[in-house]
Amino acid sequence: MSFSPSSSLPSSPSSSLPSSPSQIPITYSPAYTLVPTYECFNRCSYCNFRVDSGSDKWMTLERGKEILTDLRESGSIELLILSGEVHPNHPRRKAWFQRIYDLCELGLSMGFLPHSNVGPLTLEEMAMLKTVNVSMGLMLEQVTPKLLDTVHRHAPSKRPELRIRQLRQAGSLQIPLTTGLLLGIGETPQDWRDTLAEIAQIHRHWGHIQEVILQPHRIGTQQAEAGTAFDTAKLPQVVALARDILPDDIAIQIPPNLVQTPEILLACLEAGARDLGGIGPRDEVNPDYPHPHDRTLREILDPAKWKLQPRLPVYPQFDEWLSPRLRDAVERWRRQLSC
């Protein structure tokens, strides 16, 4: 049976009865993605997102406000700020970072909950974004340096030590963080274990990683090299491995639009995945694979066992790390979802 998702927006969160004792909650985040720019100085061979520097007009605040105004009744909660990267020494780096900050501030002022995933940042940049983000993200991808000779040979910011440093910086700043593995880019099962072990070690020190994404690479029409897709039949095996290595308080996330069949998705849930990530009108990283609508997911999940429910982009155990302004915004949404 094929998994043919819809590309429409998530429906508005509505009231629902509490889960019965036999039901297991499966969460997702009703989300919309704003892209300040697709320009990126990295050239990952599998990328379906980036464009060359100078070939993209940056999103203006005026355009951002137009989009968010139209979204107010859509049911979207999370505002994912996802950007191509500007080199740390580029003369436009400061303007790029300011645009990201301003879009987060705009989204927050309009009632959304920002979550930024914009590549490696300095400690000072992360501290600034903490004031306008309820959580942040950075894919660790894989810790093996051998990929710097293959898919990451033209991607300086994919050096594992840079990304590990950012995970640690987020912990030192008490920023709730999402990270994850990209699967099928030339790594081995031992690389999976090493990457998961690194994440587990960092979390045991700081306690700030709320979820780990296991993202299978699927072939897209815009990537520079053909490559090979990850065999998603192996994804339940990776979920089980992650559940064995990661601390219990880290949720495992599976992107349902990248899973080929409902059977594999259900097998991933049986193996320990409990979150389906942001569900919105477009997956900017994988534009060839539309997100499923939450109604589609409800049809797949057996209601006697699974309960699909929306969540916020920050998990409740991290609310106390937020500033009073962010905590107030989060509490308003928590009250709405509980009605």
N, C-alpha and C positions, 0 to 999 in steps of 0.2 A: 504494500500500500504506500503510495507516494504521499509526501508531506507537502501540500500546496497551500502556503500561507497567503493571507490577505495583506495588502500594504496600507490599510486604513489606520487612522489614529486609534489609540486605545480608548475604550469607552470610559465615561466618567465613573470614578469610584462611587459605588452605591452601598447602601446599608445591606448587611448580610447577617445571618445567624451565626453565632460562635461555632467553631469547629466541634464536631462530636469527638469523644475520646478516641475513636477509631480512625479519624481522619488525620493525615499528615499535611501540614501547611506547605505549599509550594508558592514562593513569592515571585513577584515581578515588579518592576518600577515603571509606572506610566511616565514616559519621557519624551522629550523633544531635543534634537541636537542642533546647536548653532555652531557654525564653522567660521571663526574670524578670518582664516585664510587657509587655502589648500597648499600654499607654497611650503616647501620643505627642503632643507639642505641635505637630508638623508636621501639615499636612493636604494631602498630595500628592493630586492629583485621581485618580491611577491606583492608589492604594494598596489592597491587599486584606489588610492586616496590622493596621493600627492600630485602637484604640478610643479613645473620649473619656476624658480624665482623670477619675479617680474611679469609672469603670465596670468596673474590672478588679482582681481580687485578685492581689497580687504573689505569685510563687512563693516558698514558704518553703523553708528549707534542709532541713527534714524531708521535704517532698514531693520535693525534688530528690534526696535520698538514696534514697528509695523507688524513684524512676525509675531511677537509676543502678545500684542493686543488681540490679534486674531485667534490666539491659542487659549485665551482666558477661559473659554467655555468648553474646551476640548477634553478636559479631564487630565491633562498633562500636569505632573507635579515636578519631576526632575527636569532641570535645564542642564543638559550635558554640553559643556563648552569643550569642543574637540578641535584642535588646531594642528596644522603643519608646524614644523619647528623652524625657528630662525636661529642662525648660528650665534653662540654666546658673544662673539666679538663683532657681529654685524652692526653697522651704524643704525639699523632700524630695530634692533633688539628691544630697546627701551620703549619705542612706540608700539611694538608688537605686544609686549607685556602689558602696557597701559590699556590697549584695546581689549585684551582678555579681562583685565580687572574691571574695566568700565562695563563690559557686557554682563559680567557677574553681578555687579552692583545694580545694573538696570533690571536684570531678571529678579533679583531679590526684592527690589522696590516694587515690582509688579506682582509679587506673590508667589513666585516660583522658588524652588530650592536648587541653587547652583551646585554643580559637581564638575570640576575641571580636570581634563586629561590632555595635557599640552606638551608632554615630553619632559626631559630633565630640567630642573630649575635650581637656582641657587637657594641657599637657606633663607636669605632675605626675601626673595620672590615668593617662596612658599609661605613665609610668615605673613606677607601681605595678602596673599590669596586666602589664607585661613580666615581672614576677617569677613570675606564675602562668599565663602563656600562652606556647605555643611559637611562635605567630604571631598576627597580628591582621588585620582587614579593614575596609575602608571603600570603598564604591562612590563613585567620582568622578562617575559618571553622565554629565554633559556640562558642559563649561566655559563654554558660551555663557550670558551673563546674561539673554538674552531669555526663557528659560523661567521667570524670576521673575515675568513678567507673565502667564503661562499656567498650566501644571501645577504650578508651585512658588510661586504667588502667596501661598499661605498656609503656606509651609514655610521659615521663617527659616534653618534650619540647612542648607538646600540651596544657600546662596550659594556659588558656586564657590570664592571666595577662602578660605572657612572649610575646605573639604574639601581644597583644595590645601595649606593650612597643615598639616593633619593628616598628609598624605602626607609632607611634609617633616619634620615632627616625628618620625614613625616612623623615617625615615632617620637623623636625628641621634641617635636612641636605639638604633640597630641592631636594630630590630624587623622581622622578615620580614613582608612585607605583601602582601595580596591586594587589588586594586582592580578597577575595571571600568567599562564603559559600559552604560547602559540605553538600549536602542534602540527608537525608535518613540514618543517622547514629544513630538514636535514639532521635533526637530532636523533638520539637513541633513547630506548627505555631507561638506560642508566642516567642520561641527561634529565629525563623527567624526575627521577628520584633526587638527583642533586639539586635541581631547581626548587622542588617542593621542600626539600630539607633546608635550603637556604631561607625560604620564606618562613618556614616553621621556626627556625632559630631566631630570626629577626622579630617575629611576633612574640615569642616567649620572653624576649627582652623588653619590648615596648608595649605589647598588648593592643596594637592599633589596627591590625589588618582585619577588616570585617568580612571580606569575601575574596575568593580566588576564582578567576575565570579560567576554564579549560576551553580554549578556542581552537577548533580544528581549522586548518587552512583549507579553503575551497578556492578553486581556480576562478579568477575573474577576468573580465574582458579588457581591463586596463593595465594589467601588470606587465612589467618589462620583460620577464622571462616566463616561459610556459610553466615550468615546475611541475610538481605532482600534488594532487590533493591528498589530505590525510584520510585514511580509511576510517570513516566514522564508526564502523563496526567494532573498532578497537576502543572507542571512547568510553564505554562502561568500564573497561579494564583500567583506564587512566583515572576515572572517577574513583574506583575502588582503591587504587594506589594512593590518590590524594587524600581520601578519607582516612586511610591508615597512617599517613605521615603527618598530616596537618593537625593542629590542636582542634578539639571539638567545637570551640567557639568561633571558628572560621567557617563561613558558609561556602559551599562549592556551587559555582554558577556555570550553567550550560546555555549557550546561545541557541535557542530553538530554530532559528532560521538557517543555521549551519548544520543542522542534523537532518540526515536524508529521509528518515522514516519515523513515524510515530513509535514503532517498536523499539528503535534505538534510543529515542528520547525516554521512553518509559524504563528501559533497562538502565539508563543513566540515573534515573530517580531511585530505582531499586538499589543501585550501588552507592547511593549517598548524596547525590546532587539535590539541592533544596531551593535553588533560585534560578530564574530564567532571565535575569538581567533587565536592561531597559527595553521596553516595547514601545515603538513609535512608528512614524510613517516611513522612515528610511534608515537603513544601516549605512552610515557614511563610509565606514571602513570596508564594508562588503556590499556595495550598491547593487550587485547582481542578485542578491538574496534578500528579498523583502522580509521584514518582521511579520510574524503571524499576529493576527488580532487576538485579543484575550478570549473572544468567543470560540475561535478555532482551538485554542489550547484547552478550554473547558470541555470541548467535545472529545478531545483525546484522553483526558484524565478521567479515570474511574472515580465518580463522586463518592463512592463508598470508601475509597482509600485516600484520595488526594483532595485537598482543598486549595484551589488557586485563589490567591488574594494579593491585592496591591500592597506595596510597601513604600516607604520613603527612601531617598538615597543615603540616609544615615540610619544606622541601626540603633535601637533604643538605648543600648548599653553605653553609647558614646555621647548621648545628649548632654551630659554634664561637662564635656569638654568644650562645648560651644559657648560663644559669647552670649550675653543676655539677648541681644537683638536676634541672633540666629536661633537661639533656643525658643524665643517667642514665636518665630515663624514656623519652626518645626512643631511646636505644641498645637498651633492652630490647625495644621494639617493632620496631626494625630487625632485631634478631637473630631475632625470631619470624617476621617476614615472609620472611626469607632461608632459613628452615629447609625 
